[in-house]
């Protein structure tokens, strides 16, 4: 299974663009998959530099509704005339940052014929499925960190019902791809028990030198106890990654724009 990072917040190689966002190209089980599209069309240039032909992608998955994962969908659809894009049924809800700023995808895309709304869980191919985690009891509280949703005329903390996860069974291993893990990384690994998890852990709000230290210690302990390997990025935060790495050692790695990993 090959994963190429088309977009991420950091870049160790000056030959690639980077922005706050995430986009991954995956080859697994004979399929070519696009997971998220960053916040702009910049991932397309990185794809070209990496030798990825987006026109050959078989299908795409949107992890959740936020602009930094969905902003490049229109650009992808211009390059690819056949791939279905699997999005949560809630992807076009009124998702906001604070009371006023809409941070979801372009609502004009809602009726695009290539977008497929996913209700709960869906099998995409042999050994490849998307899961919402809806209905699974959390082992840790889900924190919104100021992200909100407008529902029935009321502004509420976002419950991230628009988030979904891509699971690939590869060589008998359970590989889980998560965009931001807003529902809580400890909850997600408890629900799905992956052997490998790739994606953001949404820990950047936790100060490793301040009042976030205890929470990060708990995350490091719980993730290490799973025995899984984690390739993280984006919303984890670089200082937070470096703090976790001290405890998790060879169970935790960081991936950046332009990098390729084989798992």
Secondary structure, DSSP 4 states (H G I P E B T S, - for coil): -EEEEEE-S--SSTTS---SS-EEEEEETTEEEEE---SSTHHHHHHHHTT--GGG--EEE---S-HHHHTTHHHHHHH-SS-EEEEETTTTSEEEETTTEE-S--GGGGG-TTEEEE-S-EEEETTEEEE--TTPPPSS----TTEEEEETTEEEE---TT--EEEEEETTEEEEEESS-TT-HHHHHHHH--SEEEEE---TTS-TTTTTHHHHHHHHHHHHHHT-EEEEEGGG-HHHHHHHHHHHGGGEEE--TT-EEE-
